[in-house]
Amino acid sequence: MGRCVHLFTDFGIGSLYVGQLHPLLRGRGVTPLHLLHDAPRFNPRAASYLLAALLSALADESARWRSPKELAMGRRNNSPR
């Protein structure tokens, strides 16, 4: 996948700002990965709890590199298909 940026914002799902990030990042060869765009507005403390929960889920290296189908079936990378 190359370089990527995990996006966690309070912009809102349908925000113009989210759309503006795409060409900016892709123009620099970076793939945007959307974690959340409706974090609590102007409330970094509440947003930090959500971000911590997301990061702990991302910390599982095996979950990061499995396809959605494999996740649904409970397979790991080295499992036979």
Residue pairs with C-beta under 8 A, 6 or more apart in sequence:
1 31
2 29
2 30
2 31
3 29
3 30
3 31
4 30
4 31
4 32
4 33
5 25
5 30
5 31
5 32
5 33
6 33
6 35
6 58
7 18
7 21
7 32
7 33
7 34
7 35
7 36
7 37
8 35
8 36
8 37
8 39
8 47
8 50
8 51
8 54
9 15
9 17
9 18
9 36
9 37
9 39
10 37
10 38
10 39
10 40
10 41
10 42
10 43
10 47
11 17
11 18
11 37
12 18
12 37
12 38
13 37
13 38
15 37
18 34
18 37
21 32
22 32
25 31
25 32
26 32
35 51
35 54
36 50
36 51
36 54
39 46
39 47
39 50
39 51
40 46
40 47
40 50
57 63
58 64
62 76
62 77
63 71
65 77
66 75
66 76
66 77
70 76
70 79
75 81
